[in-house]
Amino acid sequence: MSQAPTLAFIGAGNMAQAIIKGLLQQGYDAKQIIATGRTASKLAVLAADTGIGTSMDNQAACQQADIIILAVKPQMMQTTISQLASAIEPQRHLIISLAAGILANTITGWIGSDCATVRCMPNTPALVGMGASGLYANGQVSDRQKAMAEQIMQAVGISIWLPEETLIDAVTAVSGSGPAYYFLMMEAMIAGAEKLGLDQQQAKALVLQTALGAATMAQHSDQSPAQLRVAVTSPKGTTEQALRSFAESDYQATIANAMGAAYQRSQELAKLFT
Ligand SMILES: NC(=O)c1ccc[n+]([C@@H]2O[C@H](COP(=O)([O-])OP(=O)(O)OC[C@H]3O[C@@H](n4cnc5c(N)ncnc54)[C@H](OP(=O)(O)O)[C@@H]3O)[C@@H](O)[C@H]2O)c1
């Protein structure tokens, strides 16, 4: 990135560190990044590991930055914003919030000015550079700021822009909670493999590689997942028998219902902070 903006990460936990490390791997200048926290020893380790600046002073960090990334837990957000609000200059700063369930309007309300705000719903694979996040920008965010927000999140995976903030709840139900759906599938397949006589280590190796292989094929193919499924399902073969068994227990409706439940819960959680 040329003429990189200065970034202040408010909260230097798992998600902030994943993004910081992704940015550094992409060649982002460590001098252009500052992260804050409440525990000096944790900040010292982070500074030594990465070469970025660290501080326990949220206001000072914001004053140095062009982009402020709010990366504390949702329940800490209001208190944290109240500590730094007076340092925010609406004409200069872009706010990016990673907090689940807190609306852009709630954030600007706590800040006390209608500043440019991007809401981001990341997911845990961001910790290994394979994240999938949804982004929503309020009306104050310029195209240039949108491009900067996108560059930051692309340091840890892919991101998509959402035209409506309510779609953040859909992203939560798909990619936010999605890793757990796949972990459950892996768990079930490992248990199934053991039942069929494989040992735990063999079962895990085969299941994980199969998940990775299927995802990689789906990503690199022009065909849809449905077409790929049909292509690997020979008439009267073993896969067909397994898929028939899935259909008998209405597998697709089970998945859709689970995602609906996550969506509903995301909407309920959003109401807690409004
Ligand atoms: N992790 C995920 O997979 C994930 C997924 C989607 C969304 N998110 C969102 O990402 C945000 C961060 O989550 P996380 O998992 O990274 O949390 P985390 O690991 O618990 O990190 C939170 C950080 O905030 C710091 N902190 C707390 N109060 C602070 C304050 N007043 N000023 C400065 N720093 C403060 C904590 O510092 P101390 O340790 O010193 O207290 C800690 O480093 C959350 O809002 C969450 O909703 C995370």
The ligand as an SDF file (V2000), in Angstrom:
LIG
                    3D

 48 52  0  0  0  0  0  0  0  0999 V2000
  -12.5690  -13.3510   17.5700 N   0  0  0  0  0  0  0  0  0  0  0  0
  -13.4850  -13.5260   16.6410 C   0  0  0  0  0  0  0  0  0  0  0  0
  -13.5590  -14.5580   15.9950 O   0  0  0  0  0  0  0  0  0  0  0  0
  -14.4640  -12.4570   16.2810 C   0  0  0  0  0  0  0  0  0  0  0  0
  -15.4040  -12.6900   15.2970 C   0  0  0  0  0  0  0  0  0  0  0  0
  -16.3050  -11.6810   14.9730 C   0  0  0  0  0  0  0  0  0  0  0  0
  -16.2390  -10.4570   15.6370 C   0  0  0  0  0  0  0  0  0  0  0  0
  -15.3050  -10.2660   16.5980 N   0  0  0  0  0  0  0  0  0  0  0  0
  -15.2930   -8.9750   17.2930 C   0  0  0  0  0  0  0  0  0  0  0  0
  -13.9680   -8.4980   17.4390 O   0  0  0  0  0  0  0  0  0  0  0  0
  -13.8710   -7.7650   18.6450 C   0  0  0  0  0  0  0  0  0  0  0  0
  -12.6260   -8.2230   19.3960 C   0  0  0  0  0  0  0  0  0  0  0  0
  -12.7670   -9.6090   19.7120 O   0  0  0  0  0  0  0  0  0  0  0  0
  -11.5200  -10.4750   20.1630 P   0  0  0  0  0  0  0  0  0  0  0  0
  -11.9240  -11.8820   20.0190 O   0  0  0  0  0  0  0  0  0  0  0  0
  -10.2860   -9.9820   19.4930 O   0  0  0  0  0  0  0  0  0  0  0  0
  -11.4730  -10.0650   21.7220 O   0  0  0  0  0  0  0  0  0  0  0  0
  -10.2680  -10.2360   22.7700 P   0  0  0  0  0  0  0  0  0  0  0  0
   -9.2660  -11.2090   22.2820 O   0  0  0  0  0  0  0  0  0  0  0  0
  -10.8880  -10.4200   24.1080 O   0  0  0  0  0  0  0  0  0  0  0  0
   -9.5880   -8.7960   22.7440 O   0  0  0  0  0  0  0  0  0  0  0  0
  -10.1730   -7.6600   23.3130 C   0  0  0  0  0  0  0  0  0  0  0  0
   -9.0530   -6.6910   23.6210 C   0  0  0  0  0  0  0  0  0  0  0  0
   -9.6290   -5.4620   24.0720 O   0  0  0  0  0  0  0  0  0  0  0  0
   -8.7630   -4.9230   25.0610 C   0  0  0  0  0  0  0  0  0  0  0  0
   -9.4970   -3.9250   25.8270 N   0  0  0  0  0  0  0  0  0  0  0  0
  -10.5390   -4.0880   26.6640 C   0  0  0  0  0  0  0  0  0  0  0  0
  -10.9420   -2.8900   27.1410 N   0  0  0  0  0  0  0  0  0  0  0  0
  -10.1410   -1.9640   26.5730 C   0  0  0  0  0  0  0  0  0  0  0  0
  -10.0600   -0.5490   26.6640 C   0  0  0  0  0  0  0  0  0  0  0  0
  -10.8900    0.1600   27.4190 N   0  0  0  0  0  0  0  0  0  0  0  0
   -9.1160    0.0710   25.9290 N   0  0  0  0  0  0  0  0  0  0  0  0
   -8.2610   -0.6240   25.1440 C   0  0  0  0  0  0  0  0  0  0  0  0
   -8.2870   -1.9620   25.0280 N   0  0  0  0  0  0  0  0  0  0  0  0
   -9.2180   -2.6130   25.7240 C   0  0  0  0  0  0  0  0  0  0  0  0
   -8.3250   -6.1240   25.8500 C   0  0  0  0  0  0  0  0  0  0  0  0
   -7.1360   -5.8070   26.5390 O   0  0  0  0  0  0  0  0  0  0  0  0
   -6.7020   -6.5810   27.8850 P   0  0  0  0  0  0  0  0  0  0  0  0
   -6.4290   -7.9980   27.4560 O   0  0  0  0  0  0  0  0  0  0  0  0
   -5.4830   -5.8570   28.3130 O   0  0  0  0  0  0  0  0  0  0  0  0
   -7.8800   -6.4570   28.8100 O   0  0  0  0  0  0  0  0  0  0  0  0
   -8.0900   -7.1490   24.7220 C   0  0  0  0  0  0  0  0  0  0  0  0
   -6.7950   -7.0360   24.2010 O   0  0  0  0  0  0  0  0  0  0  0  0
  -15.1620   -8.0070   19.4340 C   0  0  0  0  0  0  0  0  0  0  0  0
  -15.9540   -6.8400   19.4010 O   0  0  0  0  0  0  0  0  0  0  0  0
  -15.8330   -9.1360   18.7180 C   0  0  0  0  0  0  0  0  0  0  0  0
  -17.2630   -9.0000   18.7010 O   0  0  0  0  0  0  0  0  0  0  0  0
  -14.4140  -11.2300   16.9350 C   0  0  0  0  0  0  0  0  0  0  0  0
  1  2  1  0
  2  3  2  0
  2  4  1  0
  4  5  1  0
  4 48  2  0
  5  6  2  0
  6  7  1  0
  7  8  2  0
  8  9  1  0
  8 48  1  0
  9 10  1  0
  9 46  1  0
 10 11  1  0
 11 12  1  0
 11 44  1  0
 12 13  1  0
 13 14  1  0
 14 15  2  0
 14 16  1  0
 14 17  1  0
 17 18  1  0
 18 19  2  0
 18 20  1  0
 18 21  1  0
 21 22  1  0
 22 23  1  0
 23 24  1  0
 23 42  1  0
 24 25  1  0
 25 26  1  0
 25 36  1  0
 26 27  1  0
 26 35  1  0
 27 28  2  0
 28 29  1  0
 29 30  1  0
 29 35  2  0
 30 31  1  0
 30 32  2  0
 32 33  1  0
 33 34  2  0
 34 35  1  0
 36 37  1  0
 36 42  1  0
 37 38  1  0
 38 39  2  0
 38 40  1  0
 38 41  1  0
 42 43  1  0
 44 45  1  0
 44 46  1  0
 46 47  1  0
M  CHG  2   8   1  16  -1
M  END
$$$$
